[in-house]
Amino acid sequence: MAPTSASGSGEMEWIYVAPANVQEEEPQISVPDTIVEAGIVTPGETAVWSYEEITGVPILSNRRLEMDVYKRIGEMTVQKHQNLIRFPAPMQVNPQLVRDQILQEEHVHDDAIVEAGERYHFVYRADGMASGETRSCYLFTDEQVVKHLPDPTDWSDNFSDVPQFF
């Protein structure tokens, strides 16, 4: 399944890759084949979670992002188990800590915290974000997908049906 692109007039062009659910039992995210094929993550190798300081949007990359606007959350090894490629979700809410404690103690943007059981979406910019030495993609919420990819017909071939957000 190939990624699809969308852009508004004069806006950044976005490539929608695939949806991702954060599992309830174990905060893991299954990785779509397209992310592996693009070299953003490779099974058995390290991947890096960061977030954009202003927006708080989580970013997955194959190496540490160097610009100051990106804050590293952590690194992990990408695992392959029964033909599924998975890795830990970034900054999950720990049941022992409330969200406010995480935000104060870790100094993390509120939107960088990923909720177990929620649906997210792998998306990258068409300006080369998924190519070159350092390759990366965003992990958008439903709301961010609707905001940046306003025409669902541009990305409906990634689903058997267009996802219903409302």
ZALUMDO-885219 format. One record per residue: residue number from 0; residue in one letter; x negated, y negated, z negated of N, C-alpha, C, O, CB in turn. Coordinates in pm, whole numbers, plus 32768, in hexadecimal, padded with zeros to 4 digits. Atoms other than C-alpha are relative to their C-alpha. Glycine has a CB too. Example, Ala and Ser with C-alpha at 12.3 -4.5 7.8 and 13.67 -1.06 7.14 Angstrom:
0	A	7FA7	8077	8000	7B32	81C2	7CF4	7FA6	7F88	8000	7F3E	7F8A	7FBE	8063	7FFD	7F83 $
1	S	8052	8077	8006	7AA9	806A	7D36	804D	7F93	7FB7	801A	7F24	7FA6	7FD7	7FD2	808E $
***
This chain:
0	M	7FAB	8074	8000	8000	8000	8000	7FA6	7F85	8000	7F5B	7F6E	7FA1	8061	8001	7F86 $
1	A	8055	8076	7FF2	7F59	7EC1	8077	803B	7F8A	7FB5	80B5	7F7C	7FAD	7FED	7FDE	8094 $
2	P	7FCD	8076	8043	7F70	7D7F	7FB2	803F	7FA0	8064	801D	7FA2	80DA	7F91	7FBA	7FB2 $
3	T	7FC1	8063	7FAA	8049	7C6A	803D	7FDF	7F76	7FCB	7FBB	7F65	7F56	8099	8015	8006 $
4	S	8024	8087	8029	8010	7AF5	8037	8079	7FA4	8004	80DC	7FBE	8048	7F90	7FC9	805A $
5	A	7F97	8066	8002	80E6	79C7	7FEF	7FC1	7F7A	7FE2	7F63	7F70	7F94	806D	8023	7F98 $
6	S	802C	8087	8020	80B0	7854	7FEE	806F	7F9F	8027	80BC	7FB8	8083	7F7B	7FDC	8048 $
7	G	7FA4	806B	7FDD	8180	771C	7FF0	7FB5	7F9D	8057	7F3D	7FAD	806C	803C	7FBB	7F82 $
8	S	8042	8061	7FAA	8136	75F4	80CE	7F95	7FB5	7FB1	7FB3	7F75	7F4C	8066	7F9E	803B $
9	G	806E	8046	8040	7FE1	756C	806D	7FD2	803B	7F7D	7F7B	8001	7F3C	8026	7F76	7FEA $
10	E	8025	7FC4	807F	7FC5	7654	7F42	7F9A	8070	8015	7F83	809D	8085	807B	8036	7FB7 $
11	M	805D	7F91	7FFF	7EC7	775E	7EEA	8046	807E	8032	80B9	8098	800D	7FC4	8017	7F74 $
12	E	7FC6	7F82	7FD2	7F04	78A8	7F9D	7FDE	806D	7F9B	7F6B	807C	7F72	7FCD	8026	808E $
13	W	800F	7F96	8062	7F39	79CB	7EAE	8016	8087	8041	806A	8095	809A	8061	7FED	7F8B $
14	I	7FEE	7F77	7FD4	7F17	7B3E	7EEF	803D	804F	7F8D	8000	805A	7F22	7F78	8040	8030 $
15	Y	7FBE	7FAE	8066	800C	7C14	7E2B	7FD2	8090	8016	7FDC	80C4	8085	809D	7FF4	8007 $
16	V	8034	7F78	7FF3	7F78	7D6D	7DE4	8065	8067	7FD1	8092	80BA	8020	7F7F	800E	7FB2 $
17	A	7FA7	7F99	8036	8059	7E37	7D00	8029	7FDD	7F72	7FE7	7F8E	7F2F	7FBB	808A	8003 $
18	P	7FD8	8013	808C	8119	7E3C	7BB9	7FAC	8057	7FA4	7F6E	80B8	7FD0	8095	801F	7FEF $
19	A	8048	7FB2	8065	807C	7EBF	7A79	804D	7FF7	7F7E	8073	7F8A	7F53	7F6D	7FCE	7FEE $
20	N	7FC0	7FFE	8083	811F	7F28	7935	7F99	801E	7F96	7F42	8074	7FA8	8073	8067	7FFB $
21	V	8056	7FE3	8072	806B	7F1D	77E9	804A	806A	7FAF	80B8	8051	7F7D	7FDF	7F7E	7FAA $
22	Q	7FC0	7F91	8045	80B9	806A	7746	8017	7FE0	7F6D	7FC4	7F9F	7F2D	7FAC	807F	800E $
23	E	7FDD	8018	808D	8165	8060	75F2	7FA6	804F	7FA2	7F70	8018	7F42	8093	8027	7FE8 $
24	E	8046	7FA6	805C	80B6	818B	7554	7F6E	7FDA	7FEE	7F3A	7FD6	7F7F	800A	808F	8031 $
25	E	808E	8020	7FFF	7F56	812A	75B1	7FF2	7F8B	805F	8010	7F9A	80D6	7FA5	807D	802B $
26	P	8001	8076	7FA9	7F1A	7FCB	763A	7F9D	800E	8074	7F30	7FD5	8072	7FDF	7F84	7FAF $
27	Q	8050	7FE8	7F89	7E8F	803D	7789	804C	7FCD	807A	80C7	7FC7	8079	7FDE	8097	800F $
28	I	7FC5	802C	7F82	7ECD	7FBA	78E8	7FD0	805F	806C	7F59	807B	8078	7FD9	7F6C	8022 $
29	S	8024	7FAF	7F8D	7ED7	809D	7A17	7FD8	7FA3	8071	8019	7F3C	8088	8076	805E	802B $
30	V	8039	8056	7F99	7E0C	800E	7B35	8030	802E	808A	8021	80A3	80AB	7F67	8001	7FF8 $
31	P	7FD9	7FD9	7F79	7E9B	8008	7C97	7F86	801C	8057	7F1C	7FE1	8043	8056	7F91	8040 $
32	D	806E	7FDB	7FA7	7DC2	80A4	7DA7	7FC2	7F87	8045	7F49	7F83	805B	8031	8061	8069 $
33	T	8033	8076	7FB9	7DA3	7F52	7E55	7F96	7FB6	7FB0	7F37	7F81	7FEA	8073	7FA1	8020 $
34	I	8063	8043	8056	7CE4	7EC1	7D2C	7F7D	804E	8001	7F11	8012	7FFF	8036	7FF3	7F6E $
35	V	8078	7FAB	7FF8	7BF2	7FE8	7D39	7FC1	7FF1	808A	7F47	7FE1	8096	8022	8095	7FE3 $
36	E	8033	800B	7F77	7BD1	7FD5	7EB6	7FBB	7F7A	8018	7F5B	7F73	8065	8072	8011	8064 $
37	A	803D	8084	7FF2	7B7F	7E61	7E9C	7F7F	7FF4	7FAE	7F37	7F91	7FBB	8062	7F93	7FD5 $
38	G	807A	8004	8051	7A67	7EB6	7DA6	800B	7FA7	7F86	7FA6	7F84	7F4A	7F8E	7FD3	8054 $
39	I	7FEF	8052	8077	7AFE	7DE5	7C90	7FE4	8054	7F84	7FA8	8023	7F24	808F	7FC4	7FF9 $
40	V	8027	7FA1	8067	7AE5	7F16	7BAF	7FD5	8082	8042	8003	80A3	80B0	8075	801A	7F9B $
41	T	8032	7F80	7FCF	7A2F	8060	7BDF	8003	8062	7F8C	7FCA	8046	7F22	7F70	7FF3	803C $
42	P	7FFC	7F9C	806D	7A76	819A	7B11	7F73	8021	7FCF	7F17	8035	801E	8046	8080	802F $
43	G	8080	7FE1	803D	795A	81E0	7A1F	7FA7	7F88	7FEA	7F41	7F92	7FA6	7FB9	8063	8053 $
44	E	8050	8079	8010	78D5	807D	7A32	8048	7F9D	7FA4	80BC	7FB0	7F80	7FE4	7FBF	808A $
45	T	7FCB	8066	805A	790A	7F4D	7958	8052	7F9A	804E	802D	7F72	80BC	7F8F	7FBB	7FB3 $
46	A	7FB1	8070	7FCC	7A1A	7E4D	799F	800B	7F9A	7F8F	7FFA	7FBB	7F1A	8090	8030	8031 $
47	V	7FFE	806E	8061	7A43	7CFE	78F1	8089	7FBC	8001	80BE	7F9B	806B	7F91	7F99	801E $
48	W	7F87	8052	8010	7B7D	7C56	786B	7FD4	7F75	7FD4	7F82	7F67	7F79	8064	8040	7F98 $
49	S	8014	808C	8026	7B73	7ADB	785A	8088	7FBD	8007	80EB	7FFC	802B	7F96	7FB8	805D $
50	Y	7F87	804D	7FE6	7C78	79CC	7859	7FD8	7F74	8026	7F6E	7F42	7FFF	805E	7FFF	7F85 $
51	E	8016	8089	7FD6	7C91	7877	78F6	8024	7FA6	7F8A	8094	7FAD	7F56	8055	7FDD	8080 $
52	E	7FF0	804E	807B	7C68	777C	77DB	807C	7FA6	8000	80BE	7F9B	7F99	7F86	7FAC	7FEB $
53	I	7F90	805E	7FFC	7D74	7686	784E	8086	8049	8003	80E1	8026	7FB8	7FF3	7FA4	8079 $
54	T	7F7F	7FBC	7FF0	7E88	7777	78B8	8010	807A	7FA6	8080	80A0	7F86	8011	802A	808F $
55	G	7FFA	7F87	8051	7E2F	78A6	77E5	8018	807E	8050	8029	80E9	8015	806A	7FF3	7F9A $
56	V	7FE4	7F8B	7FAD	7E66	7991	790C	7F8B	8062	7FF9	7F19	803C	8012	801B	7FD5	8093 $
57	P	806B	7F9B	8003	7DA2	7AD7	78DF	7FC7	801A	808C	8010	8018	80F0	8034	8083	7FC4 $
58	I	8046	7FE4	7F83	7CA1	7B25	79EE	7FAD	807E	7FED	7F64	808B	7F8A	7FA7	7F87	802B $
59	L	804E	7F85	7FFF	7C0B	7C78	7A3A	7F93	7FF1	8069	7FB0	7FC7	80D9	8059	807D	801D $
60	S	806C	800D	7F9F	7AB5	7C7E	7AE2	7F9C	8072	7FF1	7F99	80B8	7F8C	7FB8	7F79	7FEF $
61	N	8065	7F97	8002	799B	7D6A	7B38	7F81	7FD6	7FB6	7F2A	802A	7F9D	7FDD	8029	808F $
62	R	806F	8033	8051	78A0	7C8F	7A7B	802A	7F81	7FBB	8093	7F48	7FD9	7F82	7FE7	8058 $
63	R	7FE0	8077	8050	7899	7B6D	798A	800C	7F85	805B	7FB9	7F70	80B3	7F94	7FE8	7F93 $
64	L	7FEC	807C	7FB5	7921	7A25	7A18	7FAA	7F94	7FC1	7FAA	7F84	7F47	8097	7FD7	8003 $
65	E	8066	805D	8032	781E	7911	79F8	8033	7F74	7FE0	7FF8	7F30	7F8C	7F94	7FF5	8064 $
66	M	7FD2	808A	8016	78EA	77CF	7A01	8038	7FEF	7F73	8074	804A	7F3B	806B	7FDA	8068 $
67	D	7FD5	801D	8089	7937	772A	78B1	8098	8005	7FEE	80C7	8019	7F7E	7FCF	7F79	7FD8 $
68	V	7F6E	8000	8009	7AAD	771E	7900	8037	808C	7FE0	80AB	809A	7FBA	803E	7FCC	8082 $
69	Y	7FD6	7F77	801D	7ABB	789B	78D4	7FC5	802D	7F7C	7F4C	8023	7F65	7FD4	805F	8072 $
70	K	802B	7FCE	8083	7AAA	792C	7776	8008	8098	8000	8072	80D1	801B	8057	7FC3	7F8D $
71	R	8005	7F6E	8001	7A3F	7A97	7756	804B	8036	7F87	8038	8008	7F16	7F6F	8032	7FFF $
72	I	7FB8	7FBC	806C	7B29	7B74	768B	7FB3	807D	7FD7	7FA4	8099	7F60	8090	8025	802C $
73	G	8049	7F86	801F	7A63	7CB4	76A6	7FE3	8052	807B	8013	8035	80E9	804D	8053	7F9C $
74	E	8024	7FA4	7F95	79D2	7DCA	7779	802E	808B	7FDA	8039	80AC	7F64	7F67	7FFD	801B $
75	M	7FD7	7F77	801B	7A43	7F30	779E	7FD9	8057	8076	7FBF	8025	80E4	8097	800A	7FE5 $
76	T	801C	7FA1	7F95	79FD	8067	7868	8083	802A	803F	80E3	804C	7FFA	7FB1	807C	7FCA $
77	V	7F8A	7FD6	7FB6	7AFA	80B9	7975	8003	8098	8001	7FA1	80D8	8028	8001	7FC6	8091 $
78	Q	7FF4	7F6F	800E	7B78	821C	793D	8057	803A	806E	80B8	7FFC	8099	803A	8024	7F76 $
79	K	7FAB	7FB7	7FA2	7C00	8318	7A36	802C	807F	7FBB	7FD9	80CE	7F8D	7FB5	801F	8088 $
80	H	7FC8	7F8C	8043	7CE8	841F	79A6	8077	8032	8051	80D8	7FE9	8063	8029	7FDF	7F6D $
81	Q	7F95	7FC3	7FB1	7DC3	8508	7A76	802B	7FA5	8073	80A2	7F88	8083	8078	801F	7FA7 $
82	N	7FE9	8056	7F8C	7DA6	842A	7BAC	803A	7F77	7FDE	8065	7F2E	8038	805C	8045	805F $
83	L	7FD7	8086	8028	7E0B	82F7	7AE3	7F86	7FB4	7FCF	7F38	7FE8	7F7F	806E	8006	7F93 $
84	I	806E	8054	802F	7D14	81DF	7AB2	803D	7F9F	7F9D	809A	7F56	7FBD	7FB7	7FB6	8077 $
85	R	7FC7	8053	806B	7D52	812A	796A	7F90	7FBC	7FB2	7F1C	7FE6	7FB6	8057	8055	7FA2 $
86	F	805C	8041	805D	7CAC	803D	7879	8052	7FB4	7F9A	80C7	7F97	7FB0	7F9D	7FA3	804B $
87	P	7FB7	8049	8068	7D08	7F86	773A	8031	7F78	8030	7FEC	7F33	807B	7FA8	7FEE	7F85 $
88	A	7FC9	8084	7FE2	7DE6	7E55	775D	7FB2	7F97	7FB0	7F7B	7FB6	7F46	8098	7FF9	7FDF $
89	P	8047	8068	8049	7D4B	7D08	76F6	8051	7FD0	7F88	80CC	7FCD	7F8F	7FE0	7F8A	805B $
90	M	7FC6	8043	8075	7D94	7C71	759F	8090	8029	7FE0	80EC	7FD9	7FEC	7FFC	7F6C	8015 $
91	Q	7F7B	7FD5	8026	7EBA	7D42	7530	801F	7FCD	7F74	7FC5	7FB1	7F25	800D	809B	8006 $
92	V	7FD6	8027	8087	7F84	7CDB	7401	7FF0	807A	7FA7	8033	80E0	7FBB	8093	7FCA	7FFE $
93	N	8018	7F94	8060	7F05	7DB6	72E7	8072	8001	7F9B	8092	7F99	7F62	7F75	7FEE	7FB9 $
94	P	7F90	7FFD	805F	8026	7E30	720C	7FDC	7FCC	7F75	8033	7F9C	7F2D	8034	808E	7FF4 $
95	Q	8028	802F	8085	7F5A	7DD6	70D5	7FED	7F68	7FFB	7FE9	7F2E	7F8F	7F7F	8044	7FD7 $
96	L	8013	8091	7FFC	7F2A	7C6F	7146	8074	7FC0	804A	80A1	7FF4	80B0	7F79	7FDB	8042 $
97	V	7F98	8048	7FB7	8034	7B79	71A8	7FBD	7FA8	8069	7F47	7F86	805E	8057	7FAA	7F9F $
98	R	8034	804E	7F90	800A	7AAF	72E7	7FB6	7F82	7FD1	7F4C	7F62	8006	8072	7FD9	805E $
99	D	803F	807C	8030	7FB6	796F	7225	7F74	801A	7FC9	7F1A	7FC9	7FDD	8056	7FBF	7F95 $
100	Q	8085	7FE0	8036	7E94	7A19	7171	7F9D	801A	8071	7F2A	7FEE	806B	8008	807B	7FA4 $
101	I	8059	7FE6	7F8E	7E04	7A95	72BC	7FD8	7F7C	8040	7F62	7F66	805D	8045	805C	8068 $
102	L	801D	807F	7FBF	7E1F	793B	7353	7FA1	7FAB	7FAD	7F48	7F6B	7FE5	8081	7FB3	8019 $
103	Q	8058	804E	8056	7D78	7896	7226	7F77	803F	7FF2	7F11	7FFB	7FFF	803F	7FEF	7F76 $
104	E	807F	7FBD	801A	7C6B	799A	71E4	7FAC	8011	807E	7F31	8006	8079	8018	8087	7FC1 $
105	E	804A	7FE5	7F84	7C0E	79E0	734D	7FF3	7F85	8059	7FA5	7F85	80B9	8044	806F	804C $
106	H	8000	8079	7FAE	7C4D	7882	73D9	801F	8022	8092	7FD8	7FF9	80ED	7F79	7FB7	7FF6 $
107	V	7FD8	7FD1	7F7C	7D00	791D	7502	807E	7FB8	802B	80D6	7F9C	7FD9	8015	809A	8000 $
108	H	7F87	803D	7FC8	7E01	787A	75E5	8074	8062	7FEF	8064	80DA	8003	7FEC	7FDC	8097 $
109	D	7F8A	7FAE	8019	7F5F	78FB	7596	8023	805A	8076	8048	80CE	8063	8077	7FA7	7FDE $
110	D	7FDC	7FB2	7F8A	7F9C	7970	76FD	7F9B	806C	8023	7FB6	80BF	807A	8011	7FA4	8076 $
111	A	8064	7F97	7FE6	7E60	7A46	76F9	801F	8080	7FB4	7FE0	80E7	7FCC	7F75	7FCE	7FDA $
112	I	7FDC	7F89	804D	7F03	7B37	7605	8068	8050	804E	80D0	801B	8074	8037	7FDA	7F73 $
113	V	7FAA	7FA9	7FB1	7FA3	7C5D	76BA	8057	8053	7FA2	8027	808A	7F3F	7FAC	805C	805C $
114	E	7FA0	7FB8	8053	80DA	7D00	7629	8013	808E	8032	8029	80A4	80A9	8087	7FB6	7FFD $
115	A	7FE6	7F74	7FDC	80FF	7E7B	7625	8090	800E	802E	80EB	7FCF	7FF7	7FE3	805F	7F88 $
116	G	7F7A	7FE8	7FCC	8229	7EF5	76EC	802E	7F9A	8067	8099	7FAB	80A2	8060	8004	7F91 $
117	E	7FDA	8068	7FA1	8230	7DBF	77C8	7FCA	801F	808B	7F69	8069	809A	7FCE	7F77	7FD1 $
118	R	802D	7FF0	7F75	820F	7DB3	7942	7FAA	7F89	8026	7FCA	7F16	8007	8079	800E	8061 $
119	Y	805A	8066	7FCC	80F1	7CF2	79E0	7FE7	801E	8093	8018	8083	80C7	7F7A	7FFC	7FAF $
120	H	8017	7FF0	7F70	8076	7CC9	7B45	7F70	7FDA	8021	7F3E	7F73	7FF5	8063	7FA9	8051 $
121	F	8085	801F	7FCD	7F1F	7CD8	7BE7	8010	7FA6	807A	8057	7FC9	80D9	7FAF	8082	8022 $
122	V	7FF7	8063	7F96	7EF5	7BA7	7CC8	7F77	7FC1	8010	7F2F	7FAF	7FAD	806E	7F93	7FE0 $
123	Y	807B	804D	7FF0	7DCA	7AFA	7D62	8012	7F95	806B	806D	7F9E	80BE	7F8A	805C	8024 $
124	R	7FFB	806B	7F9E	7D8A	79C0	7E2C	7FC0	8031	8082	7F64	8083	8080	7FB7	7F81	7FCC $
125	A	8031	7FD7	7F7D	7D4B	79E7	7FA0	7F7D	7FBC	8025	7F48	7FD5	8092	8068	7FE3	8069 $
126	D	8079	804C	7FE0	7C19	7904	7F8E	7F7F	804C	7FE2	7F16	800E	7FD2	7FFF	7F7F	7FB4 $
127	G	8078	7FB1	8016	7B26	7A23	7F52	7FF0	8032	7F73	7F86	8066	7F50	7F8A	7FB0	8023 $
128	M	8007	7FD4	808B	7B74	7A73	7DE8	7FE1	8096	7FF4	7F9F	80C0	7F95	8084	7FE1	7FB9 $
129	A	8014	7F6F	8005	7B70	7BEA	7E37	7F8F	802E	805C	7F8D	80A1	8087	8080	8048	8025 $
130	S	8072	7FDA	7FAC	7A30	7BE4	7F06	7F82	7FBF	7FC7	7F89	7F6B	7F6E	8016	7FD6	8094 $
131	G	807F	8035	8030	78C1	7B95	7ED1	7FC7	8053	7F8F	7FF8	80C0	7F73	8012	7F72	7FD3 $
132	E	8042	7FB7	806D	77DF	7BFD	7DB4	8059	800F	7F86	8062	807B	7F4B	7F7F	7FBA	7FD9 $
133	T	7FA4	7FFD	8072	78D5	7BA2	7CA2	808D	7FFE	8037	80B7	7F9D	8076	7FE7	7F88	7F9E $
134	R	7F78	7FF3	7FCE	7A34	7C1A	7CF2	8061	8000	7F8B	8045	803B	7F22	8011	8081	8055 $
135	S	7FA3	800C	8070	7B63	7BCC	7C1F	8090	7FF4	802F	80AB	7FDD	80A5	7FDC	7F89	7FA9 $
136	C	7F72	8015	7FE6	7CDD	7BBB	7C09	8043	7FD3	7F7F	800F	7FE9	7F12	8044	8083	8038 $
137	Y	7FB3	802D	8073	7DE0	7B22	7B23	8062	806C	7FD6	8086	80C3	8025	804B	7F7E	8021 $
138	L	7F94	7FAD	8034	7ED8	7BDA	7A48	8072	7FA1	7FDE	8073	7F65	7F72	7FD2	8057	7F82 $
139	F	7F91	805E	8010	8019	7B0F	7A72	8075	803F	7FB7	8089	80B8	7FBB	802D	7FCC	8089 $
140	T	7F7E	7FD8	8038	815C	7B21	79AF	8068	7FF4	8070	804A	7FBF	80DC	8027	7FA6	7F83 $
141	D	7F93	8010	7F9F	82AA	7B36	7A67	8013	7F6C	8021	8022	7F48	8096	8083	803C	7FC9 $
142	E	7FEA	808F	7FED	82D3	79BF	7A35	7F94	7FC2	805A	7FB3	7F70	80B0	8002	7FB8	7F78 $
143	Q	806E	8037	7FAF	817D	7971	7ACD	800A	8030	8091	7FE9	7FE4	80EC	7F79	8029	7FC5 $
144	V	7FEE	7FCF	7F77	81C7	7A4D	7BFD	806B	7FAC	8046	8057	7F82	80B8	8028	8096	8000 $
145	V	7F94	804F	7FC5	830D	7993	7C3B	7FCF	7F72	801E	7FF5	7F38	8084	807B	7FFD	7FA2 $
146	K	8033	8088	7FEE	8258	7845	7C14	7FA0	7FF6	8077	7FAA	7F9A	80C8	7FBA	7FD0	7F80 $
147	H	8069	8009	7F9A	8131	7891	7CFB	8022	8046	8082	7FEB	8024	80EB	7F82	803A	7FCA $
148	L	7FD4	7FBA	7F88	81D9	797E	7DF1	8097	7FEF	8009	80E2	804E	7FF1	7FD7	8098	7FFE $
149	P	7F72	8021	800C	832C	78D4	7E0F	805E	804E	805C	80D4	8059	803E	8012	7F71	8019 $
150	D	7FA9	7FB9	7FA3	83B0	799F	7F36	7FEB	8096	7FF1	7F89	80CC	8024	7FE5	7FD4	8092 $
151	P	8014	7F71	8018	83E2	7B09	7EC9	7FFB	8054	807E	7FCC	80C6	8079	806D	8033	7FA7 $
152	T	800A	7FB1	7F84	8402	7B78	8034	7F70	800C	802D	7F4F	8065	807B	8054	7FBF	806F $
153	D	808D	7FFA	7FDC	828D	7B33	8053	7FB8	8075	7FBE	7F4C	809C	7FEB	7FBB	7F80	7FDA $
154	W	8045	7F95	8044	823B	7C4D	7F64	8058	8078	7FE3	8033	80CE	7F93	7FC7	7FCE	7F81 $
155	S	7FA3	7F94	801C	8364	7D38	7F6B	7FD2	8088	8034	8003	80EE	8004	8085	7FE0	803A $
156	D	8029	7F7D	7FCE	82B0	7E48	8030	7FA8	804B	7F9C	7F83	80BE	7FB5	7FB6	7FF1	8084 $
157	N	804A	7FBB	8069	81EC	7E98	7EF3	805C	8050	7FA4	802D	8096	7F4B	7FB0	7F9B	7FAE $
158	F	7F9E	7FBF	8057	832B	7F1E	7E56	8066	8049	8057	8079	8025	80CB	8046	7F99	7FA3 $
159	S	7F90	7FC4	7FB8	8442	8008	7EBD	8073	7F9B	8005	80BF	7F99	8066	802D	8084	7FBC $
160	D	7FA0	806F	8004	8521	7EE3	7E58	7FB8	7F86	7FC9	7F57	7F93	7F7D	807E	8024	7FA8 $
161	V	803A	807B	8037	84CE	7D79	7E10	8019	7FFF	7F6A	808B	8016	7F40	803C	7F81	8045 $
162	P	7FEA	8001	8091	8497	7D5E	7C96	8064	7F95	7FD8	8063	7F26	800F	7F7B	7FEB	7FB6 $
163	Q	7F9D	805F	8031	85B1	7CB4	7BDF	7FCA	7FC2	7F80	7FBC	8006	7F1B	808A	8044	7FE8 $
164	F	8037	8044	8074	8525	7BB1	7AEE	806D	7FC4	7FA9	8058	7FAC	7F32	7F9F	7F95	802B $
165	F	7F96	8045	804A	8670	7B17	7A89	807D	8054	7FFD	80E1	802B	7FC3	801D	7F78	803D $
***
